[in-house]
């Protein structure tokens, strides 16, 4: 528990300047939403659509932007980035998940040729195959399988039932959530005499430092060479990455993104939920792909695209606006067609009378 002023000082020390407006001596023990917060808890307002909740929240304090005018007297912490500030507050007040402590369980299978770093925390039911190298401070949960010749860095966390196929490489501080599979065979088949003949997938997967991969993701090994996930990239759940694809640093993929093989994705690319990308194209740096977008062509850096097929967002908005007008446009066309028909019939009758 901290006073609000102490918490604000801590957040400011992390490079997120903030100023208390009101009672800096109030005790803060937890972070909660505007709707759920109560006495002794701090909340935040980042999205303006939740601003009406300021009138009813019972939070002892709220992170807000400098220009916000509260609907009633209340204690505020003003900061240019409330989302970053509340993130720092959660870290300070709640910390990160604490893992169970197993040491190296005698119920784990570790091949004699495997090399395990210092301070390993390996659960019962883990299987580590021959010639695996694991760095210091590893946390490996039950049911994890690490195949031959994998190389895993320091401070890696593998949650239950993660499977890592042979020759995969994971950097330092990688987190892989439950049920994810890394390095399985990609969809590599050659059409021979109307049959699909499997192409041996002899490449691997290379994952950089500080990557976090959600639950039930799949990252195919390359047919040749490497499938690459750049350092600092974060995946939600149910992400599928095709063989030979290369993802740049610091990307963010939301749930159910699917990327086919041999795609080159730049750095700091954001893909919203259910976006899909065809194979053999390039997506530039700092691109944003909207939800449910179907990317069928390469995208230049810095663009925001939406729709299926994906197009620049302003063009997609025009298309959507036009689609919404189709029922009325249909009525207008039918009316005009009827008007034209009546005119033609009238002209035909006039010609008959003249003749």
SETOR-694602 format. One line per 5 residues: number of its first residue (from 1); for each residue x, y negated, z of N, C-alpha, C, O. Coordinates in steps of 0.2 Angstrom, whole numbers. Atoms other than C-alpha are relative to their C-alpha. Layout:
// residues N
NUM	X Y Z X Y Z X Y Z X Y Z; ...
//
This chain:
// residues 355
1	4 6 0 0 0 0 4 -6 0 9 -7 4; -4 6 1 6 -17 -5 -5 -6 1 -11 -6 0; 4 6 1 0 -35 -3 0 -2 -7 4 0 -11; 1 2 7 -6 -43 -19 6 -3 -2 9 -3 -8; -6 4 2 9 -55 -19 6 5 -1 10 4 -6
6	-5 -5 1 21 -40 -17 -1 4 -6 4 5 -10; 1 -3 6 13 -31 -31 2 -4 -6 5 -2 -11; -1 4 5 14 -46 -42 7 -2 -1 10 -2 -7; -7 1 0 32 -49 -38 4 6 -3 8 5 -7; -3 -6 3 36 -31 -43 -1 0 -7 3 2 -11
11	2 0 7 27 -32 -59 4 -6 -4 6 -4 -10; -4 5 3 36 -49 -63 7 3 -1 10 1 -6; -7 -3 0 53 -40 -59 0 5 -6 6 6 -8; 0 -4 5 48 -28 -73 -1 -3 -7 -2 0 -12; 0 4 6 48 -42 -86 -7 -2 -2 -8 -3 -8
16	7 2 1 29 -45 -85 -2 -6 4 -5 -4 10; 1 5 -5 27 -62 -77 -8 -1 1 -12 0 -3; 7 0 -2 11 -64 -67 0 -5 6 4 -5 10; 1 5 -5 4 -77 -55 -7 2 4 -12 3 1; 6 -1 -4 -8 -74 -41 -4 -6 1 -2 -12 3
21	4 6 -1 -23 -85 -40 -5 2 5 -10 6 4; 4 -2 -5 -32 -83 -23 4 3 6 9 0 7; -3 -3 -6 -28 -72 -8 6 5 -2 4 10 -3; -6 -5 2 -10 -65 -11 1 5 6 5 9 5; -1 -4 -5 -11 -57 6 -4 6 0 -4 10 5
26	5 -5 0 -25 -45 2 4 7 -2 9 7 -6; -4 -6 1 -19 -27 3 -3 4 -6 -9 5 -7; 1 -4 6 -19 -16 -13 2 7 1 8 8 2; -2 -7 -1 -19 3 -12 -1 4 -6 2 9 -7; 2 -5 6 -25 9 -29 -2 -5 -6 -4 -11 -5
31	2 3 6 -30 4 -47 -6 4 -2 -7 10 -2; 6 -3 3 -47 7 -54 -4 -4 -5 -1 -10 -6; 3 4 5 -59 1 -68 -4 -5 4 -6 -5 10; 4 5 -2 -69 -14 -66 -7 3 3 -9 0 8; 6 -3 -2 -85 -3 -64 1 3 7 -4 3 11
36	-1 -4 -5 -78 8 -51 4 -3 6 4 0 12; -4 3 -5 -66 -3 -41 -4 -2 6 -9 -4 6; 3 3 -6 -69 -7 -23 5 -4 4 10 -6 2; -4 4 -4 -61 -15 -8 7 3 0 7 9 1; -7 -3 0 -42 -13 -8 2 2 -7 8 5 -7
41	-3 -3 6 -41 -9 -26 0 -6 -5 -3 -11 -5; -1 5 5 -36 -19 -41 -2 3 -7 -1 8 -8; 2 -2 7 -43 -19 -59 3 -4 -5 7 -9 -3; -3 4 6 -39 -27 -76 -6 -1 -5 -10 3 -6; 4 1 6 -48 -35 -90 4 -2 -6 8 -7 -6
46	-4 1 6 -39 -33 -107 -5 -1 -6 -4 -5 -10; 5 0 6 -54 -30 -119 -6 -5 2 -9 -4 7; 5 5 -2 -66 -46 -119 -7 3 0 -11 0 4; 7 -2 -1 -81 -35 -121 -2 3 7 -8 3 8; 2 -1 -7 -80 -30 -103 0 -6 5 -1 -5 11
51	0 6 -4 -79 -48 -97 -7 0 4 -6 -3 10; 5 1 -4 -97 -47 -91 0 4 7 -3 2 12; 0 -4 -6 -92 -34 -78 4 -4 6 4 -2 11; -4 4 -5 -81 -47 -69 -6 -3 5 -4 -4 11; 5 3 -4 -98 -54 -62 -2 5 5 -5 3 11
56	3 -5 -5 -102 -38 -53 6 5 3 4 9 8; -5 -5 -2 -85 -29 -50 1 -2 8 1 -7 10; -1 1 -7 -81 -26 -31 8 1 1 10 1 7; -7 0 0 -62 -26 -35 3 -5 5 0 -11 4; -3 5 -4 -51 -35 -23 4 -5 -4 5 -11 -2
61	-4 5 4 -41 -43 -37 -1 3 -7 -2 9 -8; 0 -2 7 -41 -42 -56 5 -3 -4 6 -9 -4; -5 3 5 -27 -44 -69 -4 -3 -6 -9 0 -9; 4 4 5 -34 -57 -82 6 -4 -4 11 -5 -2; -5 5 4 -26 -68 -96 -1 -7 3 -5 -9 7
66	0 7 -3 -21 -86 -91 -6 -4 -2 -8 -8 2; 5 5 2 -35 -94 -101 -7 2 2 -12 -2 2; 7 -3 -2 -50 -83 -94 -3 -5 6 1 -6 11; 4 4 -5 -63 -93 -84 -5 5 4 -9 8 1; 5 -5 -3 -71 -81 -71 -7 -2 2 -8 -9 2
71	7 2 -1 -90 -81 -68 -1 -2 7 -7 -4 8; 1 2 -7 -88 -83 -49 7 0 3 12 2 0; -7 0 -4 -74 -86 -36 2 7 1 -1 11 4; -3 -7 -1 -63 -71 -36 8 -1 0 11 -6 -2; -8 0 0 -44 -67 -33 2 3 -7 0 9 -9
76	-3 -2 7 -35 -65 -50 7 0 0 11 -3 4; -7 0 2 -18 -61 -56 0 -1 -7 -1 3 -12; 0 3 7 -15 -71 -72 6 3 -3 12 2 0; -6 -3 4 -3 -63 -85 -2 0 -7 -8 1 -9; 1 0 8 -1 -64 -104 -2 7 -2 -5 7 -8
81	1 -7 2 -3 -45 -105 -3 4 6 1 8 9; 3 -3 -6 -15 -38 -92 1 8 -1 1 11 4; -1 -7 1 -13 -20 -100 6 2 2 7 7 6; -6 -2 -3 5 -20 -97 1 -1 7 4 3 11; 0 1 -7 3 -27 -80 -3 6 4 -1 8 9
86	3 -5 -3 -9 -14 -75 3 7 0 3 11 4; -4 -6 1 2 0 -82 6 0 6 7 5 9; -5 1 -5 16 -7 -70 -3 2 7 0 5 11; 3 -1 -6 4 -7 -56 -2 7 2 -1 10 7; 2 -7 0 -2 11 -59 7 4 2 7 8 6
91	-7 -3 -1 17 16 -59 2 -1 7 4 4 11; -2 2 -7 20 7 -43 -4 3 6 -1 5 11; 4 -2 -5 5 12 -33 -2 8 0 -3 11 5; 2 -7 1 2 30 -40 5 4 -2 6 10 0; -6 -4 2 18 36 -48 -2 5 -5 -8 5 -8
96	1 -5 6 19 50 -61 -2 6 4 -1 7 10; 2 -7 -2 13 68 -59 6 3 4 12 3 1; -5 -4 -3 23 78 -46 -1 7 -2 -6 10 -1; 0 -7 2 27 95 -52 1 5 5 5 3 10; -2 -5 -5 27 111 -42 7 2 0 10 1 -5
101	-7 -2 0 44 117 -37 0 8 1 -2 11 5; -1 -7 1 49 135 -42 7 1 1 9 7 2; -7 -2 1 68 133 -43 0 4 -7 -3 2 -12; 0 -5 6 72 147 -56 -3 6 3 0 10 6; 3 -6 -2 59 160 -53 3 6 -2 5 7 -8
106	-3 -7 2 65 178 -52 -5 3 -5 -4 8 -8; 6 -3 5 48 182 -62 1 -3 -7 -4 -2 -11; -1 2 7 54 172 -77 6 4 -3 10 6 0; -5 -4 3 64 181 -90 4 -5 -4 2 -9 -8; -5 4 3 80 172 -95 5 4 -3 9 8 1
111	-5 -5 3 91 181 -107 7 -2 2 9 -8 3; -7 2 -3 109 182 -101 4 -5 -4 9 -8 -1; -4 5 4 116 172 -116 -3 -7 1 0 -12 -2; 3 7 0 104 157 -112 4 -4 5 7 -1 10; -3 5 -4 112 142 -104 -5 -5 3 -8 -9 -1
116	5 4 -3 102 133 -91 3 -5 4 8 -4 8; -4 5 -4 107 116 -84 -2 0 7 -6 4 10; 1 0 -8 107 110 -66 -7 -2 1 -11 -5 -3; 7 2 -2 91 107 -56 -6 3 -4 -11 -1 -4; 5 -2 4 81 118 -67 -6 2 5 -5 5 10
121	7 -2 -3 62 121 -62 -4 4 -4 -7 2 -8; 2 -4 5 57 136 -71 -5 5 4 -4 9 8; 6 -4 -3 40 145 -67 0 7 -1 3 9 -6; 1 -7 2 35 163 -66 -3 1 -7 -7 -4 -9; 4 -1 7 30 170 -83 3 -4 -6 1 -3 -11
126	-3 4 5 42 159 -93 5 6 -4 8 10 0; -5 -4 4 52 168 -107 5 -4 -4 3 -8 -8; -5 4 4 68 161 -113 5 5 -3 8 9 0; -3 -5 4 76 170 -127 8 -1 -1 11 -5 3; -8 0 1 95 173 -132 2 -6 -3 -1 -9 -7
131	-4 5 2 107 159 -135 -4 -7 0 -3 -12 -4; 4 7 -1 94 145 -129 5 -4 4 8 -2 9; -3 4 -4 102 130 -122 -5 -5 3 -8 -9 -1; 5 5 -4 92 119 -109 4 -4 4 8 -2 8; -4 5 -4 99 103 -101 -2 0 7 -6 4 9
136	1 1 -7 98 97 -84 -7 -2 2 -11 -5 -3; 6 3 -2 82 94 -74 -6 2 -4 -11 -2 -4; 6 -2 4 70 104 -85 -5 3 5 -4 5 10; 6 -3 -3 52 108 -79 -3 4 -5 -6 1 -10; 3 -4 4 45 123 -87 -5 4 3 -4 8 8
141	5 -3 -3 28 129 -83 -2 7 -2 1 10 -7; 1 -7 1 21 147 -83 -3 1 -7 -6 -4 -10; 2 -2 7 18 155 -100 4 -3 -6 2 -2 -12; -4 3 6 31 145 -110 4 5 -3 7 9 1; -4 -4 3 40 154 -123 5 -4 -4 3 -8 -8
146	-5 3 4 56 148 -130 5 5 -4 8 9 -1; -3 -5 5 63 157 -145 8 -1 0 11 -6 2; -7 0 1 81 161 -150 3 -7 -3 0 -10 -7; -4 5 2 94 147 -152 -3 -7 0 0 -12 -3; 3 6 -1 83 133 -147 5 -4 5 8 -2 9
151	-4 4 -4 92 118 -140 -5 -6 3 -8 -9 -1; 5 5 -3 82 107 -127 4 -4 5 9 -2 8; -4 5 -3 89 91 -119 -2 0 8 -5 4 10; 1 1 -7 89 84 -101 -7 -2 1 -10 -6 -3; 6 2 -3 73 81 -91 -6 1 -4 -10 -3 -5
156	5 -2 5 62 90 -103 -6 3 4 -4 7 9; 6 -3 -3 44 95 -97 -4 4 -5 -6 1 -10; 4 -4 4 35 109 -105 -6 3 4 -5 7 9; 6 -2 -3 17 112 -99 -2 7 -2 1 10 -6; 1 -7 1 9 129 -98 -2 2 -7 -5 -1 -11
161	2 -3 7 8 140 -114 3 -3 -6 1 -3 -11; -3 2 6 19 130 -125 5 5 -3 8 9 1; -4 -5 4 28 140 -138 5 -4 -5 3 -8 -9; -5 4 4 44 134 -146 4 6 -4 7 10 -1; -3 -5 4 50 144 -161 8 -1 -1 10 -6 1
166	-7 0 0 68 148 -165 3 -6 -4 0 -9 -8; -4 5 3 81 135 -169 -3 -7 1 0 -12 -2; 3 7 -2 70 120 -163 5 -4 4 8 -1 8; -4 5 -4 79 105 -156 -5 -5 3 -8 -8 0; 4 5 -4 71 94 -142 5 -4 3 10 -2 6
171	-4 5 -3 79 78 -136 -1 0 7 -4 4 10; 1 1 -7 80 71 -119 -7 -3 2 -10 -7 -2; 6 3 -3 65 67 -108 -7 1 -5 -11 -2 -5; 6 -2 5 53 76 -121 -5 3 5 -4 7 9; 5 -3 -4 36 80 -113 -5 4 -6 -7 1 -10
176	5 -4 5 25 94 -122 -5 3 4 -4 7 9; 6 -2 -4 8 97 -115 -3 7 -3 -1 10 -8; 2 -7 1 -1 114 -114 -3 2 -7 -6 -2 -10; 2 -3 6 -4 125 -129 3 -2 -6 1 0 -11; -3 2 6 6 116 -141 5 5 -3 9 8 1
181	-4 -5 4 16 126 -154 5 -4 -4 3 -8 -8; -5 4 4 33 119 -161 4 5 -4 7 10 -1; -5 -4 4 42 127 -176 -3 6 -3 0 10 -5; 3 -6 3 29 139 -182 0 -1 -8 2 -6 -10; -1 0 7 29 143 -201 -5 -5 -3 -11 -5 -1
186	5 4 3 22 130 -212 -4 4 -6 -3 10 -7; 4 -3 5 10 133 -226 4 1 -7 3 -3 -11; -4 -1 5 23 140 -238 -1 6 -4 1 11 -2; 2 -6 4 17 152 -252 1 -2 -7 0 -8 -9; -1 1 7 22 154 -270 -6 4 -4 -7 10 -2
191	5 -4 4 8 159 -283 4 4 -5 7 2 -10; -3 -5 4 14 175 -291 -5 5 -2 -7 9 2; 5 -5 2 3 185 -302 -7 0 3 -9 5 6; 7 1 -4 -13 178 -294 0 2 7 -5 3 10; -1 -1 -7 -6 182 -277 4 -5 3 8 -9 0
196	-4 5 -4 1 171 -263 6 4 3 5 8 7; -6 -3 -3 19 176 -259 3 -4 5 5 -10 3; -3 4 -5 26 170 -243 7 -2 -1 11 2 -3; -7 2 0 41 159 -244 3 -1 7 0 -4 11; -3 1 -7 53 161 -229 1 -7 2 4 -11 -2
201	-1 6 -2 53 146 -219 6 0 4 6 1 10; -6 -1 -3 71 144 -215 3 -6 3 8 -7 6; -1 6 -4 71 126 -208 -1 0 7 -2 6 10; 1 0 -7 68 120 -191 -4 -6 2 -6 -10 -3; 3 6 -2 60 106 -181 5 -4 5 8 0 9
206	-4 4 -4 70 92 -173 -4 -6 3 -7 -10 -1; 4 5 -3 62 81 -160 4 -5 4 9 -2 8; -4 5 -3 70 65 -154 -1 -1 8 -5 3 11; 0 1 -7 72 58 -136 -7 -4 1 -10 -7 -3; 6 4 -3 57 51 -126 -7 1 -4 -11 -3 -4
211	6 -2 4 44 60 -137 -5 3 5 -3 7 9; 5 -4 -4 27 65 -129 -5 3 -5 -8 -1 -9; 5 -4 5 16 78 -138 -6 3 4 -5 6 10; 6 -2 -4 -2 81 -132 -1 7 0 3 11 -3; 2 -7 0 -11 97 -130 -2 3 -6 -5 -1 -10
216	3 -4 6 -14 110 -144 2 -4 -6 -2 -4 -11; -3 3 7 -3 101 -157 4 6 -3 6 11 0; -4 -5 3 6 111 -170 5 -4 -5 3 -9 -8; -5 3 4 22 105 -179 4 6 -4 8 10 -1; -2 -5 4 27 116 -193 8 -1 -1 11 -6 -2
221	-7 0 2 46 121 -196 0 -2 -8 -5 0 -11; -1 2 7 53 115 -213 1 7 -4 4 11 -1; -2 -5 4 54 127 -227 8 0 -1 11 5 0; -7 1 1 72 120 -230 1 -7 4 -3 -11 4; -1 6 -3 80 107 -219 -4 -1 7 -5 4 10
226	4 1 -7 70 99 -204 -6 -4 -1 -6 -8 -5; 5 4 -2 54 93 -199 2 -4 6 5 -2 11; -3 4 -5 58 78 -189 -6 -5 4 -10 -8 0; 4 5 -4 49 68 -175 4 -5 3 8 -3 8; -4 5 -2 57 52 -171 0 -2 7 -6 -1 10
231	0 1 -7 62 46 -154 -5 -5 2 -7 -10 -2; 5 5 -2 49 37 -144 -7 1 -2 -12 -3 0; 7 -1 3 34 44 -154 -4 3 5 -2 8 9; 5 -3 -5 18 49 -144 -5 2 -4 -8 -1 -9; 6 -3 3 5 61 -150 -5 1 5 -4 3 11
236	5 -2 -4 -12 63 -143 -1 8 -1 4 11 -3; 1 -7 0 -20 81 -143 -2 2 -8 -5 -3 -11; 3 -3 7 -24 92 -159 3 -4 -6 -1 -5 -11; -4 3 5 -11 84 -170 3 6 -4 6 10 -1; -3 -5 4 -5 94 -185 5 -3 -5 3 -8 -9
241	-5 3 5 11 90 -194 3 6 -4 5 11 -2; -2 -5 5 16 99 -210 7 1 -1 11 -3 2; -7 -2 1 32 107 -215 4 -5 -4 2 -8 -9; -5 5 3 47 95 -219 -2 -7 0 1 -11 -3; 1 7 -1 38 79 -214 4 -3 5 7 0 9
246	-5 4 -4 48 66 -206 -4 -6 3 -6 -10 -1; 4 6 -3 40 54 -193 5 -4 3 10 -2 7; -4 4 -3 49 39 -188 0 -2 7 -4 1 11; 0 2 -7 53 31 -171 -6 -4 2 -9 -7 -2; 5 5 -4 40 24 -159 -7 0 -4 -10 -5 -4
251	7 0 3 24 30 -169 -5 2 5 -3 5 11; 5 -2 -4 8 33 -161 -6 3 -4 -9 0 -8; 6 -3 4 -5 46 -167 -5 2 5 -4 5 10; 6 -2 -4 -22 48 -160 -3 7 -2 -1 10 -7; 3 -7 0 -32 65 -158 -2 1 -7 -5 -3 -11
256	3 -3 7 -35 75 -174 3 -3 -6 1 -2 -11; -4 2 6 -22 67 -185 3 6 -3 5 10 0; -3 -6 4 -17 79 -199 5 -3 -5 2 -7 -10; -5 2 5 -1 76 -210 2 6 -4 5 11 0; -3 -5 4 3 87 -224 7 0 -1 11 -4 3
261	-7 -1 1 20 93 -229 4 -5 -4 1 -9 -8; -5 5 4 35 82 -235 -2 -7 -1 -2 -10 -6; 2 7 0 28 66 -230 5 -4 4 8 -1 9; -5 4 -4 40 52 -224 -4 -6 3 -7 -10 -1; 4 5 -4 32 41 -211 5 -5 4 10 -2 7
266	-4 5 -2 41 25 -206 0 -1 8 -3 3 11; 0 1 -7 44 18 -188 -6 -4 2 -9 -8 -2; 6 4 -3 30 11 -177 -6 0 -4 -9 -5 -5; 6 -1 4 16 18 -187 -5 3 5 -4 7 9; 6 -2 -4 -1 20 -179 -5 3 -4 -7 0 -9
271	6 -4 4 -14 33 -185 -5 1 5 -4 4 10; 6 0 -4 -31 32 -177 -3 7 -1 -1 11 -6; 3 -7 0 -42 48 -174 -2 2 -6 -6 -1 -10; 2 -3 6 -45 60 -188 3 -2 -6 0 -1 -11; -3 2 6 -34 52 -200 3 6 -4 6 10 0
276	-3 -5 4 -28 63 -214 5 -2 -5 3 -7 -8; -5 3 5 -12 61 -225 1 6 -5 3 12 -2; -2 -5 5 -9 71 -241 8 1 0 11 -4 3; -7 -1 0 8 78 -244 4 -4 -5 1 -7 -10; -5 3 5 24 71 -253 -2 -8 -1 -1 -10 -7
281	1 7 1 20 52 -250 4 -3 5 7 0 10; -3 4 -5 28 38 -240 -4 -5 3 -8 -8 0; 3 6 -3 21 27 -227 5 -4 4 9 -2 7; -6 4 -2 31 12 -223 -1 -2 8 -5 0 11; -1 2 -7 36 4 -206 -7 -4 2 -9 -8 -2
286	6 4 -3 22 -4 -195 -6 0 -4 -10 -5 -4; 6 -1 4 8 3 -205 -5 2 6 -4 6 10; 5 -3 -4 -9 6 -196 -5 3 -4 -8 0 -9; 5 -4 3 -21 19 -202 -6 1 4 -5 4 9; 6 0 -4 -39 18 -196 -3 7 0 -1 11 -3
291	3 -7 -1 -50 32 -190 -3 2 -6 -6 -1 -10; 3 -4 6 -55 45 -202 2 -2 -7 -1 0 -12; -3 2 7 -45 37 -216 3 6 -3 6 11 0; -4 -6 4 -39 49 -230 5 -4 -4 3 -7 -9; -6 3 4 -22 43 -236 2 5 -6 4 10 -5
296	-2 -4 6 -19 49 -254 5 -3 -4 8 0 -9; -5 3 3 -6 37 -259 5 -3 5 3 -5 10; -5 3 -5 10 29 -252 -3 -7 2 -7 -10 -2; 2 6 -3 7 14 -241 6 -5 1 11 -2 4; -6 4 -1 19 -1 -241 0 -2 8 -5 -2 11
301	-1 2 -7 26 -7 -224 -5 -6 2 -6 -10 -2; 4 5 -3 15 -18 -213 -7 0 -2 -11 -4 1; 7 1 2 -2 -14 -221 -4 4 5 -2 8 9; 5 -3 -4 -18 -9 -212 -5 3 -5 -7 -1 -9; 4 -3 4 -28 4 -221 -6 4 3 -5 5 9
306	6 -4 -3 -45 12 -219 -4 3 -6 -4 1 -12; 5 -3 5 -58 23 -228 3 6 -3 9 8 -2; -2 -6 4 -57 38 -239 -2 0 -7 -8 1 -9; -7 1 -1 -48 36 -250 2 -6 4 -1 -11 3; -2 6 -4 -38 24 -239 2 -6 -4 5 -5 -9
311	-2 6 3 -37 6 -245 1 -5 5 -1 -5 11; -1 6 -5 -32 -11 -237 -7 -1 3 -12 -1 0; 6 0 -5 -44 -14 -223 -5 -5 -3 -11 -4 -2; 5 5 3 -52 -30 -231 -4 3 -6 -10 1 -6; 4 -4 6 -56 -20 -247 -5 5 3 -11 5 0
316	4 -5 -3 -63 -6 -236 -7 -4 3 -12 -1 2; 5 4 -3 -74 -19 -227 -5 -2 -5 -11 -2 -4; 5 2 5 -81 -26 -243 -4 6 -3 -10 6 -5; 4 -6 2 -85 -8 -249 -5 2 5 -11 4 3; 5 -2 -5 -94 -4 -233 -6 -5 0 -12 -3 0
321	6 5 0 -104 -21 -234 -4 2 -6 -10 1 -6; 4 -2 6 -109 -16 -252 -4 6 1 -10 6 -1; 4 -6 -1 -114 1 -247 -6 -1 5 -12 2 3; 5 2 -5 -125 -6 -233 -6 -3 -4 -12 -3 -2; 5 3 4 -134 -16 -247 -3 4 -5 -8 2 -9
326	2 -5 5 -137 -1 -258 -8 1 0 -11 0 -5; 8 -1 0 -156 2 -252 -3 -6 -3 -8 -5 -7; 3 6 3 -160 -16 -256 1 -1 -7 -3 -3 -11; -1 0 7 -151 -16 -272 -4 5 -4 -6 3 -10; 4 -4 3 -160 -1 -277 -7 -2 -1 -10 -2 -7
331	7 3 1 -177 -9 -274 0 -6 -5 -4 -6 -9; -1 5 5 -171 -24 -284 1 2 -7 -3 0 -12; 0 -2 7 -166 -14 -299 -6 3 -2 -8 3 -8; 6 -3 2 -182 -4 -299 -5 -6 -2 -9 -5 -6; 5 6 1 -192 -21 -298 2 -3 -7 -2 -4 -11
336	-2 3 7 -181 -28 -313 -2 5 -5 -4 3 -11; 2 -4 6 -184 -12 -323 -7 0 -1 -9 0 -7; 7 1 1 -202 -13 -320 -2 -6 -4 -6 -6 -8; 1 6 3 -202 -31 -325 2 0 -8 -2 -2 -12; -2 -1 7 -192 -27 -341 -5 4 -4 -7 3 -10
341	5 -4 3 -204 -13 -345 -7 -4 -2 -9 -3 -7; 6 4 1 -219 -25 -343 1 -4 -6 -3 -5 -10; -1 4 6 -211 -37 -355 1 3 -6 -2 1 -11; 0 -4 6 -207 -24 -368 -7 2 -2 -9 1 -8; 7 -2 2 -225 -18 -367 -4 -6 -3 -8 -6 -8
346	4 6 2 -232 -36 -369 3 -2 -7 -1 -4 -11; -3 2 6 -220 -40 -383 -3 5 -6 -4 3 -11; 3 -4 5 -226 -24 -392 -7 -1 -2 -9 0 -7; 7 1 1 -244 -28 -390 -1 -6 -4 -5 -7 -8; 1 7 4 -241 -46 -397 2 2 -7 -1 -1 -11
351	-2 -2 7 -232 -38 -412 -6 3 -4 -7 2 -10; 6 -4 3 -247 -27 -415 -6 -5 -2 -8 -4 -8; 5 5 1 -259 -42 -414 2 -4 -6 -2 -6 -10; -2 4 5 -249 -52 -426 0 4 -7 -1 1 -12; 0 -4 6 -248 -38 -439 -7 2 -2 -8 5 -7
//
